[in-house]
Amino acid sequence: MEPLIGMGVLALMGAAAAIAGMSEDLESDVGSQSNPNSQVQLAPQMMYPHRIFNKAISGEPPSNALMCAIGGTTTAILMDSMGMSVLFSVAIGALVAALAHGSYSTMSFFGRPASQNRFKQPIYLDVLRSHIVAIMAFAFVTTFSIVIISYLMITALGHPFPLALLAFIWGIAVGAIGSSTGDVHYGAERQFQNTEFGAGLNAAQSGNIVRKGEAGLRNGIDNLWFCSRFGGPATGIAFAMTVFLSGWITLVFDPSISLTIGWLSVIAGLIIVLILIIFNRKLEVSARNTYGPYKADKEEVAA
């Protein structure tokens, strides 16, 4: 493949990855499937009933892997067996995946609060009706983008893996990045706004989530509004960088040419990781100096 064409394909994949990362994180925020879900699950047991959608079918990586694999499998069947066009096949595959994800989310929503009936946690049908549409819509966008990335890797970059397997792998990746990147700006900053920045969560405050929203009682849609300003875009950028940079390394330093060039791709990858580590450290220090000091730092200064 010509280098310029390859870079164009990578750019398109990066754009799709940015959309997939953002929609994946926002879907998990609406349905409370991020790491802070443990606090949402614990809240009624600590006598804090709430109106936040509580599903957590499983961790985000396996949940998104299943969803994207369903979309990739359906797309491959429609294209190979029925001769349907790529665009319609991907759209129908994403729709099937969104329906499956919606059914799992509905069952989980009913099951979790029902198990907490002894703690006086109600099941709000209006929360289900208002949230499940947003959950399925974001699931559709995520699956559509992931399947597009997988299709481009096969047709344009010549990847040997089948479509369903690539979609499965990228589903795990986008779910893992959503858990590691987006959750920080959902659990630490949104669910515990009554906690001092950087103070951590004291065991005595477990389940004591913020339950009042900007207008009435808080729900998952309120979390979505908050996270769409930073947590979602940050997740999209992180996933886009992962897709683009991983493809860029092997495109510029193609391991299939020679073993030496293959080792150059490894070295280039290590250099990129080192640069990101240094940048992350500087960003953390800047945040501490701007919004800190952390509680531990204050105690040291007082001592």
MARLOBA-827341 format. One record per atom (N, C-alpha, C): residue in three letters; x, y, z. Coordinates in steps of 0.001 Angstrom, whole numbers, padded with zeros to 6 digits, always signed. Example, Ala and Ser with C-alpha at 12.3 -4.5 7.8 and 13.67 -1.06 7.14 Angstrom:
! MARLOBA-827341
ALA+013190-005690+007800 ALA+012300-004500+007800 ALA+013200-003300+007800 SER+012850-002250+007080 SER+013670-001060+007140 SER+012900+000030+007870 
***
This chain:
! MARLOBA-827341
MET+000836-001193+000000 MET+000000+000000+000000 MET+000875+001248+000000 GLU+000433+002275-000730 GLU+001147+003545-000746 GLU+001096+004176+000649 PRO+002203+004762+001097 PRO+002221+005354+002449 PRO+001141+006404+002670 LEU+000892+007245+001663 LEU-000116+008290+001830 LEU-001511+007696+001980 ILE-001800+006645+001213 ILE-003106+005986+001350 ILE-003230+005341+002725 GLY-002135+004716+003156 GLY-002142+004098+004477 GLY-002374+005105+005582 MET-001741+006274+005485 MET-001948+007309+006493 MET-003381+007824+006459 GLY-003960+007911+005256 GLY-005352+008328+005157 GLY-006293+007337+005820 VAL-006019+006043+005617 VAL-006836+005011+006264 VAL-006686+005082+007781 LEU-005458+005291+008246 LEU-005222+005405+009685 LEU-005948+006614+010273 ALA-005950+007717+009522 ALA-006654+008905+009991 ALA-008154+008636+010118 LEU-008711+007931+009138 LEU-010129+007575+009194 LEU-010408+006640+010361 MET-009512+005670+010580 MET-009666+004775+011723 MET-009567+005537+013040 GLY-008654+006512+013101 GLY-008526+007309+014312 GLY-009772+008128+014595 ALA-010389+008673+013543 ALA-011626+009428+013729 ALA-012751+008536+014238 ALA-012859+007343+013654 ALA-013881+006398+014117 ALA-013604+005963+015547 ALA-012318+005802+015896 ALA-011957+005404+017255 ALA-012315+006486+018262 ALA-012137+007755+017883 ALA-012499+008855+018785 ALA-013997+008834+019091 ILE-014797+008576+018067 ILE-016248+008489+018262 ILE-016596+007277+019117 ALA-015946+006145+018841 ALA-016219+004927+019608 ALA-015852+005098+021074 GLY-014685+005692+021347 GLY-014265+005879+022725 GLY-015195+006792+023495 MET-015606+007878+022852 MET-016500+008809+023531 MET-017860+008169+023806 SER-018438+007522+022806 SER-019762+006925+022985 SER-019722+005779+023987 GLU-018629+005015+024012 GLU-018519+003920+024990 GLU-018510+004454+026408 ASP-017740+005504+026633 ASP-017662+006059+027987 ASP-018991+006663+028416 LEU-019645+007383+027521 LEU-020912+008013+027877 LEU-022009+006971+028082 GLU-021959+005876+027333 GLU-022929+004787+027563 GLU-022761+004200+028958 SER-021520+004011+029365 SER-021281+003451+030694 SER-021659+004437+031787 ASP-021583+005746+031492 ASP-021980+006748+032484 ASP-023484+006790+032656 VAL-024230+006674+031560 VAL-025692+006657+031651 VAL-026152+005456+032469 GLY-025567+004296+032193 GLY-026007+003070+032846 GLY-025252+002716+034100 SER-024314+003565+034507 SER-023515+003310+035702 SER-022837+001953+035622 GLN-022072+001751+034549 GLN-021335+000504+034381 GLN-019838+000722+034558 SER-019453+001915+035000 SER-018050+002185+035222 SER-017625+001665+036591 ASN-016385+001883+036936 ASN-015900+001445+038245 ASN-016719+002006+039406 PRO-017163+003272+039350 PRO-017978+003795+040454 PRO-019293+003066+040641 ASN-019632+002166+039719 ASN-020875+001418+039894 ASN-020901+000655+041211 SER-019725+000276+041725 SER-019694-000426+043005 SER-020273+000443+044112 GLN-020036+001758+044024 GLN-020602+002667+045015 GLN-022100+002862+044790 VAL-022533+002871+043538 VAL-023961+002962+043241 VAL-024675+001713+043751 GLN-024027+000561+043604 GLN-024596-000690+044091 GLN-024629-000726+045613 LEU-023628-000119+046232 LEU-023516-000158+047692 LEU-024419+000857+048368 ALA-024770+001939+047685 ALA-025495+003050+048306 ALA-026766+002627+049043 PRO-027673+001837+048438 PRO-028885+001451+049181 PRO-028580+000656+050447 GLN-027537-000150+050406 GLN-027172-000924+051584 GLN-026684-000027+052721 MET-026205+001169+052364 MET-025772+002153+053366 MET-026876+003173+053633 MET-028122+002810+053234 MET-029313+003635+053454 MET-029291+004929+052638 TYR-028788+004826+051395 TYR-028812+005955+050462 TYR-029512+005524+049178 PRO-030853+005430+049174 PRO-031554+005076+047930 PRO-031350+006168+046883 HIS-031409+005802+045601 HIS-031078+006753+044544 HIS-031894+006459+043289 ARG-031749+007348+042301 ARG-032426+007203+041021 ARG-031409+007060+039879 ILE-030262+006493+040146 ILE-029236+006298+039132 ILE-029394+004909+038516 PHE-029405+004852+037196 PHE-029541+003580+036482 PHE-028380+002668+036881 ASN-028692+001445+037257 ASN-027677+000539+037809 ASN-027730-000782+037053 LYS-026796-000977+036123 LYS-026823-002228+035359 LYS-025553-003048+035560 ALA-024395-002560+035118 ALA-023134-003300+035249 ALA-023315-004763+034885 ILE-023655-005017+033613 ILE-023807-006390+033128 ILE-022551-007193+033455 SER-021436-006583+033219 SER-020126-007131+033585 SER-019162-005971+033482 GLY-017886-006222+033606 GLY-016930-005154+033390 GLY-017062-004612+031977 GLU-016672-003370+031780 GLU-016799-002757+030452 GLU-016060-003528+029351 PRO-014847-004030+029576 PRO-014170-004768+028487 PRO-014943-005977+027986 PRO-015360-006930+028838 PRO-016106-008079+028301 PRO-017475-007705+027756 SER-018130-006703+028371 SER-019443-006283+027884 SER-019341-005706+026479 ASN-018384-004822+026259 ASN-018210-004229+024929 ASN-017656-005238+023930 ALA-016842-006168+024397 ALA-016334-007207+023505 ALA-017482-008045+022958 LEU-018411-008435+023824 LEU-019575-009201+023370 LEU-020418-008389+022399 MET-020658-007129+022761 MET-021497-006270+021928 MET-020882-006076+020537 CYS-019595-005779+020494 CYS-018932-005551+019201 CYS-018785-006845+018409 ALA-018579-007965+019104 ALA-018492-009245+018410 ALA-019824-009607+017759 ILE-020930-009319+018425 ILE-022253-009549+017839 ILE-022420-008703+016579 GLY-022023-007428+016673 GLY-022123-006560+015504 GLY-021227-007011+014361 GLY-019981-007408+014685 GLY-019068-007872+013654 GLY-019519-009167+013004 THR-020037-010084+013799 THR-020516-011359+013256 THR-021713-011152+012332 THR-022670-010330+012780 THR-023847-010048+011950 THR-023449-009374+010646 THR-022510-008423+010735 THR-022048-007729+009535 THR-021395-008693+008550 ALA-020530-009574+009058 ALA-019847-010535+008186 ALA-020832-011475+007505 ILE-021851-011915+008244 ILE-022849-012820+007663 ILE-023632-012124+006555 LEU-024029-010875+006800 LEU-024814-010148+005808 LEU-023997-009871+004544 MET-022706-009572+004700 MET-021876-009281+003533 MET-021499-010546+002765 ASP-021104-011589+003478 ASP-020593-012782+002820 ASP-021700-013694+002297 SER-022747-013867+003096 SER-023795-014824+002711 SER-024918-014195+001897 MET-025211-012921+002174 MET-026347-012292+001507 MET-025921-011227+000495 GLY-024645-010921+000435 GLY-024158-009954-000543 GLY-024615-008538-000297 MET-024931-008201+000932 MET-025394-006857+001248 MET-024225-005879+001241 SER-024504-004620+000989 SER-023458-003603+000950 SER-022837-003423+002330 VAL-021642-002874+002337 VAL-020913-002722+003593 VAL-021652-001807+004554 LEU-022107-000667+004077 LEU-022738+000317+004945 LEU-023991-000239+005605 PHE-024854-000876+004811 PHE-026078-001440+005377 PHE-025754-002606+006313 SER-024762-003405+005969 SER-024391-004541+006823 SER-023893-004063+008175 VAL-023036-003058+008169 VAL-022508-002532+009430 VAL-023628-001904+010260 ALA-024527-001167+009593 ALA-025632-000524+010311 ALA-026553-001563+010950 ILE-026881-002609+010203 ILE-027760-003652+010752 ILE-027038-004419+011862 GLY-025755-004701+011660 GLY-024996-005378+012707 GLY-024950-004570+013983 ALA-024747-003249+013869 ALA-024731-002390+015056 ALA-026102-002336+015715 LEU-027158-002366+014907 LEU-028516-002363+015455 LEU-028788-003636+016253 VAL-028390-004792+015708 VAL-028574-006061+016418 VAL-027798-006048+017740 ALA-026577-005534+017700 ALA-025768-005457+018918 ALA-026415-004528+019943 ALA-026967-003395+019481 ALA-027613-002460+020403 ALA-028854-003079+021042 LEU-029615-003849+020261 LEU-030788-004528+020820 LEU-030385-005557+021861 ALA-029324-006319+021586 ALA-028850-007302+022564 ALA-028359-006605+023826 HIS-027612-005523+023642 HIS-027116-004781+024801 HIS-028262-004170+025601 GLY-029287-003694+024901 GLY-030435-003130+025590 GLY-031195-004160+026402 SER-031313-005378+025866 SER-032013-006433+026615 SER-031239-006822+027860 TYR-029911-006923+027737 TYR-029094-007230+028914 TYR-029193-006115+029953 SER-029190-004874+029484 SER-029263-003737+030401 SER-030602-003718+031139 THR-031678-004028+030425 THR-033001-004040+031052 THR-033086-005109+032127 MET-032609-006312+031815 MET-032639-007391+032801 MET-031781-007052+034017 SER-030633-006442+033771 SER-029763-006082+034883 SER-030385-004981+035724 PHE-031052-004017+035076 PHE-031685-002927+035818 PHE-032762-003458+036757 PHE-033559-004417+036274 PHE-034598-004981+037136 PHE-034005-005873+038217 GLY-032953-006599+037882 GLY-032406-007557+038839 GLY-031695-006920+040007 ARG-030897-005899+039740 ARG-030101-005309+040812 ARG-030947-004580+041860 PRO-031811-003632+041479 PRO-032646-003006+042516 PRO-033586-003988+043210 ALA-034075-004995+042467 ALA-034963-005974+043094 ALA-034240-006725+044207 SER-032951-006991+044013 SER-032193-007678+045058 SER-031936-006791+046265 GLN-032180-005472+046099 GLN-031966-004528+047194 GLN-033275-004041+047793 ASN-034334-004801+047581 ASN-035640-004412+048102 ASN-035628-004282+049627 ARG-034861-005125+050273 ARG-034791-005077+051736 ARG-034199-003762+052237 PHE-033475-003059+051361 PHE-032875-001781+051744 PHE-033711-000596+051261 LYS-034971-000886+050853 LYS-035911+000157+050431 LYS-035463+000886+049169 GLN-034816+000154+048254 GLN-034420+000744+046977 GLN-035527+000494+045948 PRO-036233+001540+045505 PRO-037325+001342+044544 PRO-036797+001010+043149 ILE-037692+000466+042313 ILE-037418+000288+040887 ILE-038218+001356+040150 TYR-037526+002319+039556 TYR-038167+003445+038879 TYR-038325+003124+037397 LEU-039572+002917+036975 LEU-039817+002591+035572 LEU-039545+003783+034662 ASP-039743+005000+035168 ASP-039445+006162+034335 ASP-037946+006284+034081 VAL-037128+005857+035045 VAL-035675+005848+034840 VAL-035312+004846+033749 LEU-035957+003678+033764 LEU-035702+002682+032722 LEU-036073+003235+031355 ARG-037266+003829+031241 ARG-037734+004320+029946 ARG-036848+005444+029412 SER-036389+006316+030279 SER-035609+007458+029819 SER-034153+007106+029557 HIS-033628+006089+030238 HIS-032201+005773+030125 HIS-031905+004700+029078 ILE-032814+003749+028903 ILE-032499+002610+028035 ILE-032341+003050+026583 VAL-033057+004098+026177 VAL-032926+004599+024804 VAL-031530+005180+024591 ALA-031062+005972+025554 ALA-029718+006551+025439 ALA-028648+005471+025470 ILE-028832+004461+026318 ILE-027871+003362+026407 ILE-027758+002631+025072 MET-028898+002315+024465 MET-028884+001593+023191 MET-028332+002469+022062 ALA-028614+003775+022117 ALA-028109+004673+021073 ALA-026587+004750+021113 PHE-026024+004892+022305 PHE-024568+004931+022428 PHE-023950+003575+022069 ALA-024640+002490+022423 ALA-024140+001163+022059 ALA-024097+001001+020544 PHE-025107+001526+019860 PHE-025130+001471+018391 PHE-023938+002222+017803 VAL-023696+003442+018279 VAL-022589+004253+017757 VAL-021249+003569+018015 THR-021080+003027+019228 THR-019826+002348+019563 THR-019589+001150+018654 THR-020601+000301+018504 THR-020449-000895+017682 THR-020221-000535+016221 PHE-020966+000435+015725 PHE-020803+000864+014330 PHE-019359+001312+014073 SER-018810+002121+014974 SER-017454+002637+014793 SER-016414+001527+014888 ILE-016590+000628+015835 ILE-015629-000465+016008 ILE-015630-001398+014788 VAL-016805-001712+014268 VAL-016883-002586+013098 VAL-016268-001896+011876 ILE-016457-000587+011752 ILE-015830+000156+010657 ILE-014313+000074+010759 ILE-013787+000252+011962 ILE-012332+000138+012165 ILE-011840-001254+011758 SER-012547-002272+012190 SER-012161-003649+011888 SER-012219-003913+010384 TYR-013259-003399+009736 TYR-013400-003598+008283 TYR-012261-002923+007532 LEU-011889-001711+007922 LEU-010793-001004+007266 LEU-009464-001735+007459 MET-009271-002318+008630 MET-008034-003056+008873 MET-007919-004257+007939 ILE-009041-004899+007634 ILE-009012-006089+006781 ILE-008871-005711+005311 THR-009700-004773+004856 THR-009743-004464+003431 THR-008608-003534+002987 ALA-008259-002554+003818 ALA-007257-001562+003414 ALA-005855-001910+003888 LEU-005744-002461+005096 LEU-004430-002756+005651 LEU-004052-004224+005544 GLY-004979-005057+005079 GLY-004675-006471+004864 GLY-004489-007287+006114 HIS-005216-006960+007174 HIS-005087-007727+008412 HIS-005668-009131+008224 PRO-004986-010162+008746 PRO-005451-011540+008489 PRO-006613-011997+009360 PHE-006898-011313+010455 PHE-007963-011758+011354 PHE-009337-011538+010723 PRO-010314-012399+011041 PRO-011686-012181+010551 PRO-012329-010984+011238 LEU-013406-010498+010636 LEU-014063-009280+011117 LEU-014570-009418+012549 ALA-015208-010538+012859 ALA-015781-010719+014198 ALA-014688-010732+015271 LEU-013563-011351+014970 LEU-012482-011418+015953 LEU-011855-010049+016181 LEU-011653-009294+015118 LEU-011106-007947+015271 LEU-012061-007061+016075 ALA-013354-007171+015791 ALA-014339-006394+016538 ALA-014326-006791+018015 PHE-014162-008071+018271 PHE-014083-008554+019653 PHE-012877-007948+020370 ILE-011719-007943+019715 ILE-010497-007420+020322 ILE-010605-005922+020571 TRP-011089-005182+019571 TRP-011232-003740+019745 TRP-012317-003414+020762 GLY-013318-004278+020900 GLY-014327-004077+021941 GLY-013717-004173+023329 ILE-012827-005141+023518 ILE-012120-005231+024791 ILE-011279-003975+025028 ALA-010601-003515+023972 ALA-009715-002358+024106 ALA-010491-001095+024468 VAL-011596-000836+023767 VAL-012339+000389+024046 VAL-012986+000324+025429 GLY-013405-000861+025861 GLY-013953-000994+027202 GLY-012904-000774+028277 ALA-011702-001286+028036 ALA-010617-001101+029013 ALA-010216+000362+029105 ILE-010146+001043+027968 ILE-009783+002460+027985 ILE-010897+003281+028631 GLY-012145+002904+028401 GLY-013247+003591+029064 GLY-013184+003445+030569 SER-012779+002261+031041 SER-012658+002037+032486 SER-011496+002805+033086 SER-010382+002870+032363 SER-009178+003485+032928 SER-009140+004994+032760 THR-009747+005510+031702 THR-009676+006945+031417 THR-010944+007676+031833 GLY-012083+007213+031342 GLY-013317+007943+031588 GLY-013806+007871+033018 ASP-013543+006783+033715 ASP-014089+006610+035059 ASP-013587+007650+036039 VAL-012369+008099+035849 VAL-011802+009072+036782 VAL-012657+010333+036829 HIS-013207+010691+035697 HIS-013980+011924+035609 HIS-015472+011661+035825 TYR-015784+010492+036324 TYR-017174+010153+036636 TYR-017302+009820+038119 GLY-016522+008890+038607 GLY-016638+008480+039992 GLY-016033+009478+040951 ALA-014777+009851+040727 ALA-014080+010709+041679 ALA-014639+012124+041691 GLU-015078+012617+040531 GLU-015478+014015+040451 GLU-016987+014224+040466 ARG-017746+013206+040117 ARG-019191+013388+040007 ARG-019946+012741+041163 GLN-019613+011514+041468 GLN-020357+010806+042504 GLN-019995+011268+043916 PHE-018820+011864+044066 PHE-018384+012285+045398 PHE-017921+013737+045366 GLN-018801+014624+044921 GLN-018475+016044+044882 GLN-018400+016654+046284 ASN-018931+015947+047270 ASN-018847+016435+048639 ASN-017545+016018+049312 THR-016623+015433+048550 THR-015325+015006+049077 THR-014230+015920+048545 GLU-013312+016287+049393 GLU-012236+017180+049007 GLU-011392+016572+047898 PHE-010955+017402+046979 PHE-010171+016932+045835 PHE-008919+016208+046306 GLY-008716+014990+045797 GLY-007511+014228+046115 GLY-007521+013563+047465 ALA-008631+013682+048208 ALA-008652+013132+049563 ALA-008883+011628+049586 GLY-009368+011070+048469 GLY-009689+009650+048481 GLY-011037+009415+049139 LEU-011447+008181+049218 LEU-012746+007830+049789 LEU-012542+007093+051104 ASN-012948+007731+052175 ASN-012883+007091+053479 ASN-013892+005952+053553 ALA-013526+004890+054263 ALA-014413+003720+054353 ALA-015770+004092+054935 ALA-015784+005070+055821 ALA-017042+005477+056444 ALA-017969+006171+055448 GLN-017418+006656+054324 GLN-018211+007339+053318 GLN-018631+006414+052167 SER-018382+005132+052289 SER-018727+004196+051228 SER-020228+004231+050956 GLY-020577+004369+049702 GLY-021978+004413+049309 GLY-022633+005767+049471 ASN-021937+006721+050084 ASN-022517+008046+050312 ASN-022341+008897+049061 ILE-023010+008488+047989 ILE-022891+009195+046723 ILE-023768+010447+046748 VAL-023407+011407+045882 VAL-024212+012614+045750 VAL-025475+012263+044972 ARG-026626+012480+045590 ARG-027881+012019+044996 ARG-028753+013154+044490 LYS-028383+014400+044762 LYS-029163+015542+044291 LYS-028517+016120+043048 GLY-029328+016303+042001 GLY-028826+016836+040749 GLY-029089+018316+040612 GLU-028864+018844+039407 GLU-029075+020266+039168 GLU-030550+020637+039274 ALA-031418+019688+038957 ALA-032858+019916+039056 ALA-033493+018624+039568 GLY-033725+018554+040867 GLY-034313+017355+041452 GLY-033277+016316+041810 LEU-033715+015064+041839 LEU-032822+013971+042206 LEU-031965+013571+041020 ARG-030741+013225+041284 ARG-029791+012909+040216 ARG-030102+011548+039599 ASN-029821+011426+038316 ASN-029940+010145+037627 ASN-028781+010015+036649 GLY-028794+008947+035849 GLY-027701+008700+034928 GLY-027601+009728+033810 ILE-028732+010353+033434 ILE-028702+011387+032409 ILE-027926+012604+032907 ASP-028064+012923+034198 ASP-027274+014010+034781 ASP-025784+013687+034715 ASN-025440+012431+034994 ASN-024044+012025+034887 ASN-023551+012165+033450 LEU-024410+011834+032494 LEU-024056+011956+031081 LEU-023745+013407+030731 TRP-024578+014314+031201 TRP-024361+015732+030910 TRP-023008+016175+031442 PHE-022663+015744+032628 PHE-021390+016126+033228 PHE-020211+015509+032471 CYS-020297+014217+032191 CYS-019163+013495+031609 CYS-018933+013842+030143 SER-019964+014308+029456 SER-019799+014636+028046 SER-018905+015851+027853 ARG-018642+016594+028905 ARG-017800+017780+028783 ARG-016313+017444+028827 PHE-015958+016357+029525 PHE-014531+016040+029621 PHE-014250+014540+029605 GLY-014937+013768+030435 GLY-014641+012344+030528 GLY-014816+011618+029212 GLY-015924+011901+028499 GLY-016155+011261+027208 GLY-015126+011653+026163 PRO-014903+012966+025948 PRO-013866+013358+024982 PRO-012478+012841+025331 ALA-012138+012822+026621 ALA-010821+012310+027013 ALA-010680+010837+026662 THR-011747+010067+026852 THR-011723+008658+026480 THR-011606+008489+024977 GLY-012337+009316+024214 GLY-012249+009251+022763 GLY-010850+009551+022256 ILE-010210+010565+022830 ILE-008844+010906+022419 ILE-007886+009769+022763 ALA-008054+009187+023947 ALA-007160+008098+024364 ALA-007280+006897+023433 PHE-008514+006522+023077 PHE-008696+005377+022190 PHE-008221+005697+020773 ALA-008468+006929+020313 ALA-008010+007323+018983 ALA-006484+007279+018902 MET-005814+007727+019956 MET-004353+007674+019979 MET-003865+006235+019954 THR-004560+005358+020680 THR-004178+003952+020697 THR-004287+003335+019304 VAL-005411+003577+018633 VAL-005625+003014+017298 VAL-004654+003609+016292 PHE-004514+004932+016302 PHE-003688+005593+015296 PHE-002200+005285+015492 LEU-001716+005432+016723 LEU-000283+005248+016948 LEU+000146+003793+016759 SER-000698+002850+017179 SER-000345+001438+016983 SER-000286+001091+015504 GLY-001202+001668+014722 GLY-001161+001438+013280 GLY-000039+002196+012597 TRP+000247+003410+013089 TRP+001299+004237+012490 TRP+002669+003572+012613 ILE+002928+002948+013763 ILE+004228+002309+013986 ILE+004478+001206+012969 THR+003488+000334+012785 THR+003673-000789+011857 THR+003563-000357+010404 LEU+002950+000811+010145 LEU+002881+001308+008777 LEU+004215+001922+008357 VAL+004818+002694+009249 VAL+006104+003319+008942 VAL+007241+002307+009025 PHE+007216+001470+010076 PHE+008240+000441+010247 PHE+007563-000920+010058 ASP+007365-001306+008832 ASP+006632-002528+008503 ASP+007472-003759+008872 PRO+007045-004547+009863 PRO+007835-005722+010277 PRO+007952-006788+009195 SER+007047-006776+008217 SER+007088-007804+007179 SER+008238-007596+006196 ILE+008827-006398+006202 ILE+009930-006135+005275 ILE+011198-006844+005713 SER+011552-006661+006984 SER+012759-007304+007509 SER+012694-007322+009022 LEU+013533-008161+009613 LEU+013577-008267+011070 LEU+014086-006982+011700 THR+015031-006334+011036 THR+015584-005082+011568 THR+014512-004006+011669 ILE+013727-003871+010614 ILE+012646-002880+010634 ILE+011599-003250+011686 GLY+011397-004550+011880 GLY+010476-004985+012924 GLY+010927-004529+014297 TRP+012235-004633+014578 TRP+012757-004168+015854 TRP+012671-002651+015961 LEU+012798-001944+014838 LEU+012635-000495+014860 LEU+011215-000105+015273 SER+010236-000893+014842 SER+008854-000615+015247 SER+008682-000792+016754 VAL+009361-001801+017319 VAL+009307-002013+018773 VAL+009936-000836+019500 ILE+011090-000384+019024 ILE+011777+000747+019652 ILE+010926+002014+019557 ALA+010307+002227+018389 ALA+009444+003396+018228 ALA+008269+003355+019197 GLY+007705+002170+019392 GLY+006610+002028+020345 GLY+007043+002345+021763 LEU+008236+001885+022153 LEU+008743+002166+023503 LEU+008996+003663+023692 ILE+009502+004315+022675 ILE+009751+005759+022764 ILE+008432+006519+022948 ILE+007413+006115+022197 ILE+006105+006773+022328 ILE+005546+006591+023734 VAL+005648+005378+024270 VAL+005160+005114+025627 VAL+005919+005964+026641 LEU+007235+006077+026483 LEU+008051+006878+027402 LEU+007635+008351+027352 ILE+007403+008862+026155 ILE+006966+010259+026016 ILE+005621+010479+026720 LEU+004702+009540+026565 LEU+003391+009660+027198 LEU+003499+009600+028722 ILE+004405+008761+029236 ILE+004598+008676+030687 ILE+005111+010006+031240 ILE+006097+010584+030567 ILE+006644+011871+031012 ILE+005574+012964+030960 PHE+004792+012993+029867 PHE+003733+013986+029738 PHE+002679+013808+030825 ASN+002309+012560+031117 ASN+001317+012292+032149 ASN+001798+012745+033520 ARG+003084+012520+033796 ARG+003648+012956+035077 ARG+003619+014477+035212 LYS+003985+015179+034176 LYS+003957+016638+034217 LYS+002533+017153+034372 LEU+001579+016484+033732 LEU+000182+016880+033845 LEU-000330+016679+035269 GLU+000062+015571+035890 GLU-000364+015306+037264 GLU+000212+016336+038227 VAL+001484+016651+038081 VAL+002115+017646+038955 VAL+001450+019004+038791 SER+001120+019351+037546 SER+000441+020616+037294 SER-000938+020653+037960 ALA-001673+019536+037902 ALA-002994+019464+038530 ALA-002883+019576+040046 ARG-001869+018934+040622 ARG-001679+019014+042078 ARG-001366+020438+042507 ASN-000531+021113+041737 ASN-000160+022484+042088 ASN-001320+023458+041904 THR-002198+023157+040945 THR-003312+024055+040659 THR-004487+023839+041599 TYR-004851+022566+041845 TYR-006045+022260+042628 TYR-005738+021672+043998 GLY-004518+021314+044252 GLY-004140+020691+045509 GLY-003897+021730+046582 PRO-003119+021409+047620 PRO-002439+020115+047741 PRO-003368+019002+048200 TYR-002940+017775+048020 TYR-003717+016641+048494 TYR-003781+016677+050012 LYS-004703+015892+050540 LYS-004907+015881+051994 LYS-003635+015450+052715 ALA-002938+014454+052176 ALA-001708+013983+052814 ALA-000667+015097+052844 ASP-000594+015899+051782 ASP+000356+016999+051736 ASP+000035+018042+052794 LYS-001246+018307+052998 LYS-001648+019273+054014 LYS-001238+018823+055405 GLU-001394+017517+055655 GLU-001020+016998+056980 GLU+000483+017114+057180 GLU+001264+016885+056133 GLU+002713+017004+056255 GLU+003112+018457+056537 VAL+002435+019400+055868 VAL+002749+020794+056093 VAL+002389+021216+057520 ALA+001237+020730+057999 ALA+000806+021061+059355 ALA+001772+020491+060385 ALA+002297+019274+060095 ALA+003231+018651+061039 ALA+004567+019421+061072 
***
